[in-house]
Amino acid sequence: MKTKKRSVAIATLLSFLLLTGTAQAATTSYTVSPGDSIWSIGQKFKVTEKQIMEANPFTSTTLYPGQTIKIPIFTYTVRTGDTLYKIGQAYGYSVTELTQVNPQINNVANLQPGQVINLPTYPPKISPVATSTTTSSPKADAIVATAKRFLGTPYLYGAAPGQSNNFDCSSFTATVFGANGISLPRIASDQAQKGTFVPTGQLKKGDLLCFANSSTINLSGYPRVGHVGIYIDNNQFIHASSGAGYVTTSTLSNPYYSQMFLYAKRLF
């Protein structure tokens, strides 16, 4: 496992690539086969679930055989003097990563100007994980204010609903949103089915953040969501953390959370 993990939201990566003038972002079409999931398709194309969701106007993570979806791809047009090492240094990839996604290159030591090569997009490379809009609303402010009142409250897995002496991640979000007139199910994976998907670069205060954890990372669809939190702003979110042992704030730039972050949902 690499000692240095770098992550980026798809919007940030797009902006970076387009600024160079030599790399391009595009999409390719894929027809869903029986048994496909967003996760399995992502594994096939080496893109993340959230990259696929941001490229498609999904209202659900359920896919149907015969459905056509868009897959984000990234390419680079070779310039005079380029090598895989130089390209990798510019975009944050190793030569091995670049070689793995370009099996069509017969001689990696002899790239030709004008040659188009693929850039790896899984995992994304450049931090920070997310940017956000600065707009807010009274409802969002109230949700965050409610959440912050519980800072320091002890974590307890399976905490009983309807009380605030202790929380796990989903009882915390259910309590906070419930206090502001938004009813949520008790379980994180069920909460993830509510609301509408939010592109990572458009996070707003009060959005529900959905993460995998070590027990759910290899699952697909909504069951992959094993942790939830509430977005505050400036890459920060509040959650009942089993690692910290209490309700706390964390940053999406944290290597663990940037790796486990799946997507956000807007509930109001």
N, C-alpha and C positions, 0 to 999 in steps of 0.2 A: 504494500500500500504506500502511496506517495506520502512523504512527510509534509508536503505543502499542497493544500487544496485551495483551488481558486474557483470562485463561482460568479455568475453574472445573470441578470435577467436577460431575456431574449431581446428586449428593447435596447438595453445598453450595448449588447453585442452588435446589434444591427447598426447602431449609430457609429460604433468604433470602426466596423468594417467599411461602411460607406465613406467615412472620412478619408480613408487611405487612397481611394480612387482606383484600387486594383483588385479589391475583393468585392464579391457580390453576394447578396442574399436573395434567394428565390424559393419557390416551392415546386414540388413535384406531386403528382396525383397518385393516390394509392386506393385500390378497391379492396374493401374489407372482406376477408375470408372467414368461414365458420371457425369459431374458437379464438379469433383475434380479440385483443384488448388494446387499449391505448398503451399500456406498459409493454406488451409483447411487440407491438409495431415500433415503439420507440427503441427497443433492444435491436430490432432488425435494421433500423435506419441509423442507429447511434445518435438518437436525439432524446431529450427528456419528455416526460409526460406533459409538463407545463408548456414546453415549446410547441408540442402538437396542439394543445388546447388553445394556445394563443394564436395559432395559425388558422383555427377553425371556429365558427360561431356556434360552439356546442352549448346546449342547454342541459346536457346529461353526459355522463361518461359511458353510457351504454352504447355499444356499436352494433350494427346489423349487417349481416352478409350482403354484399352488393353495394353497400354504402361507399361513396367516394369521398375521401378526405384529402386534405393538403398536408404534405410533409415538408417542413422547412429544411432547406439545404444551403450550404455555403461553399462557394468556390473562390479560387484565387487565380488570377491571370499572371503567369510568370513574366518577369521583366529581365532584361539583360543583367547578368551577374548574380541572379538569384540562385540560391541553393536551398535545399530543404532545411538546413540548419538556420540560415538567415530568415527564412519564412517563419520557422518555428519560434525564433527569438522575437520576431515582430508581433506574433499573435499568441504567444504563450503556450506552444505545443512542443513536444519532443520530436526528434526525427523519427523515433519508433512509432509514435502516434500518427504522424503524417504518412509514413510508409504503410501502416495497416489499413488506412482508408483510401489508399491509392494503389491497389494491386495492378492497375493497368500500366503503371510506369515501369518500363523495362530496365531503364538505367537511371537510378535515382541520383547518380553523380553527374548526369548530363541533361539537366532540364533545358528546354528550349524556350526562348522568348515567344510569348503568345500561347504557350501550352496552358491548358486549364486543369487545375488540380483541385481535389476536394479538401476542405478543412474539417477537422473533427468538430462535432458539436455536442459530444457527450463525454464527460460532463462539461458544461460551459466553463469558460476560463477566467474571465476578468471580473474583479469585484468593483463595486459592491453588488450584492444580490439584487437590490430593488431600489427604485426611486419612487417618489410618491408625489401626488399633487398636493398643493398647499391648501386647497379649499376644504372646508369642513362644514358641519351643520350642527344645529342645537342638539339633534338626536345623537350624532356622533360624539359631541363633547360630553353629553350626559352619560353615554355608555363608558367612555374612557374614565370619566370622573368616578362612576360607580366601581369600575374595576380597580382603580387605584386605592379606593377605600379598604380593599382587602389585601393590600400589600403586606407581606409577612405572615398571612394566615397559613397554618400548617397544611402540608400536603398529606392526603390519605387516599390510597388507591381504593376505589369503590365507595368513596364518601357518599353518605346518604343525601339524596336530593332534598331541597326545601329547608336546608339549614346552612349556616355560614361559619360554623366552628372549624371546619376543615374542608378541603376540596381535593378532587383530582382534576385533571385538565378539563374534562367535559362537564363536570358538575359546576366548575367555576364559570365557564362560558354560558352554560344554561342559566345560572343564577344571575349573572350580570345582564345578559340580554333580556331575561325574563323580567327583571326589575324595570326594564325600559320598554315593556310592552311587546317584546318579540319572543315568542315561544319556541324553544328548541328541544329536540329529543335528548335523552340522557347520554347516549353513546356518541363518541367522536365521529365514527364512520357514518352514523345516521345524520349528525349535524352537517356533515360535508355535502349531503344531498340537498340541502336547503339553499335558497338564494341563487344568484347568478355568478358565473365565473368572472374573475377580474384579471385582466392582463397585469403581470407583475409590475410593470412600469407605471401602472395607474392606481396603485394602492392608495386607499384613503383611510383616515382615522375611523375606527370602528369596524373595519373589515374582519371577517373570520379567517384566520390563517390555518391551513391544513398541512400537517406534516406526517411523514412516515416515522416509524421508530424501528428499533432493532428486531422487534417481533413481527412487524408488518411489511418491512421493506421489500420482501420478495413476493408479496401478494399483488393483485391487480384490481383496478376499479376502486370503488369506494372503500372496500375492506382494507385497502392499503393505508388509509388514514388512521393513524394510531395516536395522534396528538393534535390538539388545537390550541389556539391562542387568539388574542385580539390585537390588531395593529394599532399602534399609538401614533407614530409619525417618525420621520427621519430614520427609517430602517429599524425602529424599535417596536417591540411588542410585549404584551403582558400576558402571563400564563401561570397556571399552577404547575410547577416544575418538580418532577420526582427527583431529579438530580440535585436541585437546590434544597428541596424539602419544604418549600413554602411558595406562596405566590410572589413572583418576582418579575422584573423586566429583563429582556435579553435583546440581542441584536441579530438581525438576519444575516449580518456579515460574519457571525460566528461560524467557523468551518463546519461544525456539526449541524447547526440549524440550516445553513445554506445547502448542505448536502441532502438533508431530510425534507426540506420544504418542497411541497407538491404544487399547491395553488392556493388562491384566495377566493372567498365567496362573499358577495355583498348581500346583506339581509334586509336592507331598508333603502 
